[in-house]
């Protein structure tokens, strides 16, 4: 069994001609990690080391190669480095950057073609309008030349197909990215709608839970009302018992009051008797003092009266204690009766409040149940509406994709026009730079001319001061020199003004082109292109300085006249 190579050679021949270049085609699998240091060598059969190669070439890959994918590649071996023809067998060997062998090709050899095999006879084609006159013309050409021309044509076609494939791959990638972006947007909207639907479901679930809680609350309220009713019946029975007890206490109070009245009457009688006895005792004391005797019978009666008095005082004190206890018992009975009445009134009020709360709870529960039912219906309608909107958005998204593809085609056309416009603008920019350089050279020439005029004027003035010629001849010489300088200055100024006019006209045309380019850039969202050279702020200053210097060297009789 063959070893599973990570690189596979394909479309190999059994023999090659050493006078022509040899193309080695191979396929890099997804299991091989290509590197710029990979190479392919031609080895003699029987080689034992990777250093035994006859010649080698670096393994190339297309520009669109991506690691982890299968890609077809090729490499060219030039004729000057191929082995001489003979019976020796060779092999292609693919070696990676680590020196590991990734693929070995079948054996092949290099042999010189035989003369008759190398020549091919071709029949020359005739023009359509010509008549069949004479014999057909035969051409004999080398077969290698035909194969070479066919090979070059095939390679050229392969390159064009590869370029088209790259363009189609790039467009497919862009289309894929656009589809992924649209899919992400659609997925985002879908997730948002799902979240909204989930929120609506949660709100519906919360509403149902709230209804259940309200029902449980109503049950608890009914149960509490039953407990309150039972407690109220017990309180009513206790109230009846308290009323009966109050009646018994009132009867006891009447009896005690009557007994107290009787005790008070008896106490009054005892007090009267005590008074009488006190008076009688006082009389007896007077009588005893008078008689100065004291009989036993009177003393016993007096002791008996004293004992009866003490007993009556004790009974009076007991009656007073009973009377105070009866008063306290009566006030306590009145307080208990008032407390029982307050409790009964409070229970009645609580019962009425509980009944009112029950009625309000039932009304609120029914109202909330109706509102929740309406909300549930609204949520269902809203869910259906969202589903319809989702379907409409999907249709709109499909229309947008179609429209976007059309716009992308138009944008590609506009970009081509934009590239042509950029190229023309760059050419205009280079032309403007060249004109600026020429202008700078002209200014330098003017400055040199100015210096030369200054030197000539100084020499002439020195000559005029040192010469012994007639005074009348000097103005004519100076005038001649001044006229010459004036003509040169006028010529320089005319050149400068002409240059300025051309510069202003070019600047106007450039501004209009820039305006149109800027307008086109805004329409097509292109980056702005800066065209033209910035005007030199010192140009006018240099020109005015040159003219002032020229005017300064004009003779005094011509200095006041205008130059134009």
C-alpha positions in Angstrom: 0.0 0.0 0.0 1.2 3.5 -0.8 2.0 5.9 2.0 -0.7 8.6 2.5 1.3 11.7 1.4 0.2 15.2 2.5 1.1 16.5 -1.0 0.1 14.7 -4.3 1.8 15.1 -7.7 -0.5 15.1 -10.7 -0.4 15.1 -14.5 3.2 13.9 -14.7 4.9 12.5 -17.8 7.2 9.5 -18.2 9.7 11.5 -20.3 10.7 15.1 -20.6 12.8 17.1 -23.1 15.8 18.9 -21.5 15.6 21.7 -24.0 12.2 22.8 -22.8 11.1 24.0 -19.4 9.3 21.4 -17.2 6.2 22.2 -15.3 5.6 20.2 -12.1 1.9 20.2 -10.9 0.9 19.2 -7.4 -1.9 19.5 -4.9 -1.5 20.6 -1.3 -4.0 18.8 0.9 -5.7 20.3 4.0 -3.4 18.2 6.3 -0.3 20.0 5.1 0.7 23.4 6.5 2.4 25.2 3.6 5.4 27.4 4.2 7.5 29.7 2.0 10.5 27.5 2.8 8.9 24.3 1.2 10.8 23.1 -1.9 10.6 20.5 -4.7 13.7 18.7 -5.9 14.6 16.5 -8.8 16.4 13.4 -7.4 18.0 10.4 -9.1 16.3 7.1 -8.3 18.1 5.5 -5.4 18.8 8.7 -3.5 19.4 8.3 0.2 19.4 11.9 1.6 17.5 15.1 0.9 20.8 16.6 0.0 21.2 14.3 -3.0 19.0 16.5 -5.2 20.1 17.4 -8.8 18.2 20.7 -8.9 15.3 22.2 -6.9 12.7 25.0 -7.0 10.8 26.7 -4.2 7.2 25.3 -3.8 4.8 28.1 -4.7 1.1 28.6 -3.7 -1.6 30.9 -5.2 -2.3 34.3 -3.6 -5.7 33.1 -2.5 -4.3 30.1 -0.5 -5.9 29.5 2.9 -4.4 27.1 5.4 -6.5 24.0 6.0 -7.9 23.8 2.4 -7.0 21.8 -0.7 -5.3 23.9 -3.4 -3.7 23.1 -6.8 -0.2 24.5 -7.5 2.6 24.3 -10.0 6.3 25.2 -10.3 8.5 25.6 -13.4 12.0 24.1 -13.8 14.0 26.1 -16.3 15.8 24.2 -19.2 19.3 25.4 -18.1 19.1 23.5 -14.8 17.6 20.2 -16.1 19.7 17.0 -16.4 21.2 15.9 -19.7 19.2 13.3 -21.7 20.0 9.7 -20.9 18.6 6.5 -19.4 18.8 7.7 -15.8 15.5 7.7 -13.9 14.5 10.7 -11.8 11.8 11.6 -9.2 10.1 14.7 -7.9 10.3 15.0 -4.1 8.3 17.6 -2.1 10.2 18.6 1.2 8.8 21.0 3.8 10.7 23.5 5.9 11.6 21.0 8.6 13.2 18.6 6.0 10.4 16.1 6.1 9.4 14.3 2.9 5.7 15.1 2.0 5.4 13.5 -1.4 7.4 11.4 -3.9 6.4 11.2 -7.6 6.7 8.2 -10.0 9.9 7.7 -12.0 10.5 9.6 -15.2 13.5 10.3 -17.5 15.0 13.0 -19.8 15.6 12.0 -23.4 16.4 13.9 -26.6 13.7 13.8 -29.2 14.3 12.0 -32.5 14.5 14.4 -35.5 11.5 12.9 -37.3 9.5 12.9 -34.0 10.4 16.5 -33.4 9.0 17.8 -36.7 5.4 18.2 -37.5 3.8 18.9 -40.9 1.2 21.6 -41.0 -1.0 22.5 -44.0 -1.2 26.3 -44.6 -4.7 27.6 -44.5 -6.0 29.5 -47.6 -8.0 32.6 -47.7 -11.7 32.2 -48.2 -11.9 34.3 -51.5 -9.0 32.5 -53.2 -9.5 29.8 -55.8 -8.0 26.4 -55.6 -5.0 26.9 -57.8 -1.9 24.7 -57.6 -0.9 22.4 -54.9 -1.5 22.9 -51.1 1.4 24.4 -49.2 2.9 22.3 -46.3 4.9 23.6 -43.4 7.3 21.6 -41.3 7.9 23.0 -37.8 9.5 21.5 -34.6 7.1 19.6 -32.5 8.6 21.1 -29.3 7.8 24.6 -30.7 4.2 23.7 -31.2 4.0 22.0 -27.8 5.7 25.1 -26.3 3.2 27.4 -28.0 0.3 25.2 -26.9 1.7 25.1 -23.4 2.1 28.9 -23.2 -1.4 29.4 -24.6 -2.7 26.9 -22.0 -0.8 28.6 -19.2 -2.1 32.0 -20.3 -5.6 30.6 -20.4 -5.1 29.0 -17.0 -3.9 32.3 -15.6 -7.0 34.1 -16.9 -9.2 31.4 -15.6 -7.4 31.6 -12.2 -8.0 35.4 -12.2 -11.6 34.9 -13.0 -11.8 32.3 -10.3 -10.2 34.7 -7.8 -12.6 37.4 -8.8 -15.6 35.0 -8.6 -14.2 33.7 -5.2 -13.9 37.3 -4.0 -17.4 38.2 -5.1 -18.7 35.0 -3.5 -16.9 35.9 -0.3 -18.4 39.4 -0.4 -21.8 38.0 -1.2 -21.4 35.5 1.6 -20.4 38.3 4.0 -23.5 40.3 2.9 -25.6 37.2 3.4 -24.1 36.6 6.8 -24.7 40.3 7.8 -28.3 40.1 6.6 -28.7 36.7 8.3 -27.2 38.2 11.5 -29.6 41.2 11.3 -32.5 38.8 10.6 -31.4 36.6 13.5 -31.2 39.7 15.7 -34.7 40.8 14.8 -35.9 37.2 15.3 -34.2 37.0 18.7 -35.8 40.4 19.7 -39.2 39.1 18.6 -38.6 35.9 20.5 -37.7 37.9 23.6 -40.8 40.0 23.2 -42.9 36.9 22.7 -41.2 35.4 25.8 -42.0 38.6 27.8 -45.6 38.5 26.7 -45.7 34.8 27.8 -44.1 35.7 31.1 -46.6 38.5 31.6 -49.5 36.1 30.8 -48.0 33.6 33.2 -47.7 36.3 35.9 -51.3 37.3 35.2 -52.5 33.7 35.6 -50.4 33.3 38.8 -51.9 36.6 40.1 -55.4 35.2 39.3 -54.6 32.1 41.2 -53.3 34.1 44.1 -56.5 36.2 44.1 -58.6 33.0 44.1 -56.6 31.6 47.0 -56.9 35.0 48.8 -60.7 34.9 48.2 -60.8 31.4 49.6 -58.8 32.6 52.7 -61.2 35.5 53.0 -64.2 33.2 52.9 -62.6 30.9 55.5 -61.8 33.9 57.7 -65.4 35.2 57.3 -66.6 31.8 58.5 -64.2 31.9 61.4 -65.4 35.5 62.2 -69.0 34.3 62.0 -68.3 31.4 64.4 -66.4 33.8 66.7 -69.2 36.3 66.5 -71.8 33.7 67.5 -69.6 32.8 70.4 -69.3 36.5 71.3 -73.1 36.9 71.1 -73.6 33.9 73.4 -71.0 35.4 75.8 -72.8 38.7 75.5 -76.0 37.1 76.5 -74.3 35.4 79.4 -72.8 38.8 80.4 -76.2 40.4 80.2 -77.6 37.7 82.5 -74.7 38.1 84.8 -75.2 41.9 84.8 -78.9 41.3 85.7 -77.9 39.0 88.5 -75.3 41.6 89.7 -77.9 44.3 89.5 -80.3 42.2 91.7 -77.4 41.5 94.1 -76.7 45.2 94.1 -80.3 46.0 94.9 -80.3 43.5 97.7 -77.0 44.9 99.1 -78.4 48.4 98.8 -81.5 47.4 100.7 -79.3 45.6 103.3 -77.1 48.7 103.5 -80.1 50.9 104.1 -81.3 48.5 106.8 -77.8 48.5 108.3 -77.7 52.3 108.2 -81.1 52.4 110.0 -79.9 50.0 112.6 -76.7 51.9 112.9 -78.7 55.1 113.5 -80.8 53.3 116.1 -77.6 52.0 117.7 -76.2 55.5 117.6 -79.4 56.8 119.3 -79.1 54.1 121.9 -75.4 54.9 122.3 -76.3 58.6 122.8 -79.0 57.7 125.2 -76.7 55.3 127.0 -74.0 58.0 127.0 -76.5 60.4 128.5 -77.7 57.8 130.9 -74.0 57.0 131.8 -73.3 60.6 132.3 -76.3 60.8 134.5 -75.2 57.7 136.3 -71.8 59.1 136.7 -73.3 62.2 138.1 -75.4 60.1 140.3 -72.4 57.9 141.2 -70.4 61.0 142.0 -73.2 62.2 144.0 -73.8 58.9 145.7 -70.1 58.0 145.6 -71.1 54.4 145.3 -70.7 52.0 142.9 -72.8 49.1 142.6 -71.9 45.8 140.9 -75.1 45.6 139.0 -74.6 49.0 137.4 -71.0 48.1 136.5 -72.1 44.8 134.9 -74.8 46.7 133.0 -72.2 49.2 132.0 -69.8 46.5 130.9 -72.6 44.8 129.0 -73.4 48.1 127.3 -69.8 48.6 126.5 -69.5 45.2 125.0 -72.7 45.8 123.0 -71.2 49.1 121.9 -67.9 47.5 120.8 -69.9 44.7 119.0 -72.1 47.3 117.3 -68.9 49.2 116.3 -67.4 46.0 114.9 -70.6 45.2 113.0 -70.7 48.8 111.8 -67.1 48.5 110.5 -67.9 45.1 108.8 -71.0 46.7 107.2 -68.8 49.6 106.0 -66.3 47.1 104.5 -69.1 45.2 102.9 -70.5 48.4 101.6 -67.1 49.4 100.1 -66.8 45.9 98.5 -70.3 46.2 97.1 -69.4 49.6 95.7 -66.2 48.3 94.1 -68.0 45.2 92.8 -70.7 47.5 91.4 -68.1 49.7 89.6 -66.2 46.6 88.4 -69.5 45.2 87.1 -70.2 48.5 85.3 -66.7 48.5 83.8 -67.1 44.8 82.7 -70.5 45.6 81.2 -69.0 48.6 79.3 -66.0 46.5 78.1 -68.4 43.8 76.9 -70.5 46.4 75.1 -67.3 47.8 73.5 -66.1 44.4 72.5 -69.5 43.6 71.0 -69.5 46.9 69.1 -66.0 46.3 67.9 -66.8 42.8 66.7 -69.8 44.1 64.9 -67.6 46.8 63.2 -65.0 44.2 62.3 -67.7 41.9 60.8 -69.1 44.8 58.7 -65.6 45.7 57.6 -64.9 42.1 56.7 -68.1 41.9 54.7 -67.2 45.1 53.0 -63.7 44.0 52.2 -65.0 40.7 50.9 -67.4 42.5 48.6 -64.6 44.8 47.4 -62.2 41.8 46.9 -64.8 40.0 44.9 -65.5 43.1 42.8 -61.7 43.8 42.3 -61.1 40.1 41.5 -63.8 40.0 38.9 -62.6 43.3 37.4 -59.0 42.2 37.4 -60.0 38.8 35.9 -61.8 40.7 33.1 -58.8 43.0 32.5 -56.4 40.0 32.5 -58.7 38.2 30.0 -58.7 41.3 27.8 -54.9 41.6 28.2 -54.6 37.9 27.2 -56.7 38.6 24.1 -54.6 41.7 23.3 -51.4 39.7 23.7 -52.7 37.0 21.3 -53.6 39.7 18.8 -50.2 41.3 19.2 -48.5 38.0 18.8 -50.4 37.4 15.5 -49.5 40.9 14.4 -45.8 40.3 15.2 -45.9 37.1 13.2 -47.4 38.9 10.2 -44.8 41.7 10.6 -42.0 39.1 10.8 -43.2 37.6 7.6 -43.4 41.0 5.9 -39.9 41.8 7.2 -38.6 38.6 5.7 -40.1 39.5 2.3 -38.8 43.0 2.6 -35.4 41.6 3.5 -35.4 39.5 0.4 -36.3 42.5 -1.7 -33.6 44.5 0.0 -31.1 41.8 -0.9 -32.1 41.9 -4.5 -31.9 45.7 -4.5 -28.5 45.6 -2.7 -27.1 43.3 -5.4 -28.2 45.7 -8.1 -26.7 48.6 -6.3 -23.5 46.7 -5.8 -23.2 46.2 -9.5 -23.9 49.9 -10.1 -21.4 50.8 -7.4 -18.7 48.6 -9.1 -19.3 50.5 -12.4 -19.1 53.8 -10.6 -15.8 52.7 -8.9 -14.3 51.9 -12.3 -15.3 55.4 -13.5 -13.9 56.7 -10.2 -10.5 55.0 -10.9 -10.3 56.5 -14.3 -11.1 59.9 -12.8 -8.4 59.5 -10.2 -5.8 58.6 -12.8 -6.7 61.7 -14.8 -6.5 63.8 -11.7 -3.1 62.4 -10.8 -1.9 63.2 -14.3 -3.2 66.8 -13.9 -1.5 67.0 -10.5 1.9 65.9 -12.0 1.4 68.4 -14.8 0.8 71.1 -12.2 3.9 70.1 -10.3 5.9 70.3 -13.5 4.5 73.8 -14.2 5.4 74.8 -10.6 9.0 73.6 -11.1 9.2 75.6 -14.4 7.8 78.6 -12.6 10.4 78.3 -9.9 13.2 78.0 -12.5 11.9 81.2 -14.2 11.9 83.0 -10.8 15.5 81.9 -10.2 16.4 83.1 -13.7 14.7 86.5 -12.9 16.7 86.7 -9.7 20.0 86.0 -11.6 19.0 88.6 -14.2 18.3 91.1 -11.5 21.8 90.5 -9.9 23.4 90.8 -13.3 21.5 94.1 -14.0 22.7 95.4 -10.6 26.3 94.6 -11.4 26.1 96.1 -14.8 24.4 99.3 -13.4 27.1 99.6 -10.7 29.8 99.2 -13.4 28.2 101.8 -15.6 27.8 104.3 -12.7 31.4 103.7 -11.7 32.5 104.2 -15.3 30.4 107.4 -15.6 32.0 108.8 -12.4 35.6 108.1 -13.5 35.5 109.0 -17.1 36.4 112.5 -18.4 33.8 112.5 -21.2 31.5 115.4 -21.9 28.6 115.9 -19.5 26.1 115.9 -22.3 27.1 112.5 -23.5 26.5 110.8 -20.1 22.7 111.2 -20.1 22.5 109.6 -23.6 24.6 106.7 -22.5 22.6 106.3 -19.3 19.4 106.8 -21.2 20.5 104.1 -23.7 21.4 101.8 -20.8 18.2 102.7 -19.0 16.1 102.0 -22.1 17.8 98.6 -22.4 17.1 97.8 -18.8 13.6 99.1 -19.1 12.9 96.8 -22.1 14.3 93.8 -20.2 12.2 94.7 -17.2 9.1 95.1 -19.3 9.8 91.8 -21.0 10.2 90.1 -17.6 7.0 91.7 -16.3 5.1 90.6 -19.3 6.4 87.1 -18.8 5.4 87.2 -15.1 1.9 88.5 -15.9 1.5 85.9 -18.6 2.5 83.3 -16.1 0.1 84.7 -13.6 -2.8 84.7 -16.1 -2.0 81.1 -17.1 -1.8 80.1 -13.4 -5.1 81.8 -12.6 -6.8 80.1 -15.6 -5.4 76.7 -14.6 -6.4 77.3 -11.0 -10.0 78.1 -12.2 -10.1 75.0 -14.3 -8.6 73.0 -11.4 -11.2 74.4 -9.0 -14.0 73.4 -11.3 -12.5 70.0 -11.7 -12.1 69.7 -8.0 -15.7 70.8 -7.5 -17.0 68.2 -9.9 -14.7 65.6 -8.3 -15.8 66.6 -4.9 -19.5 66.4 -6.0 -18.7 63.0 -7.5 -17.0 61.9 -4.4 -20.0 62.9 -2.2 -22.3 61.0 -4.5 -20.2 57.8 -4.6 -18.7 58.0 -1.0 -15.1 58.2 -2.3 -12.2 59.6 -0.5 -11.3 63.1 -1.5 -8.4 63.5 -4.0 -6.2 66.5 -3.5 -5.2 67.9 -6.9 -2.9 70.7 -7.7 0.0 72.5 -6.0 -0.7 75.0 -3.2 0.0 78.6 -4.3 3.3 80.0 -3.0 2.4 82.9 -0.7 5.8 84.5 -1.4 5.4 84.5 -5.2 3.7 87.9 -5.5 6.1 89.2 -2.8 9.0 88.1 -4.9 7.5 89.6 -8.0 6.9 93.0 -6.4 10.4 92.9 -5.0 11.8 92.2 -8.4 9.8 95.0 -10.1 10.8 97.4 -7.3 14.5 96.5 -7.7 14.2 96.9 -11.5 12.5 100.3 -11.1 15.3 101.3 -8.6 17.9 100.8 -11.4 16.0 102.8 -14.0 17.6 106.2 -14.7 16.2 109.1 -12.7 14.6 110.8 -15.8 12.6 107.6 -16.5 11.8 106.4 -13.0 8.6 108.5 -12.7 7.0 107.2 -15.8 4.6 104.3 -15.6 5.8 100.9 -17.0 2.5 100.2 -18.7 
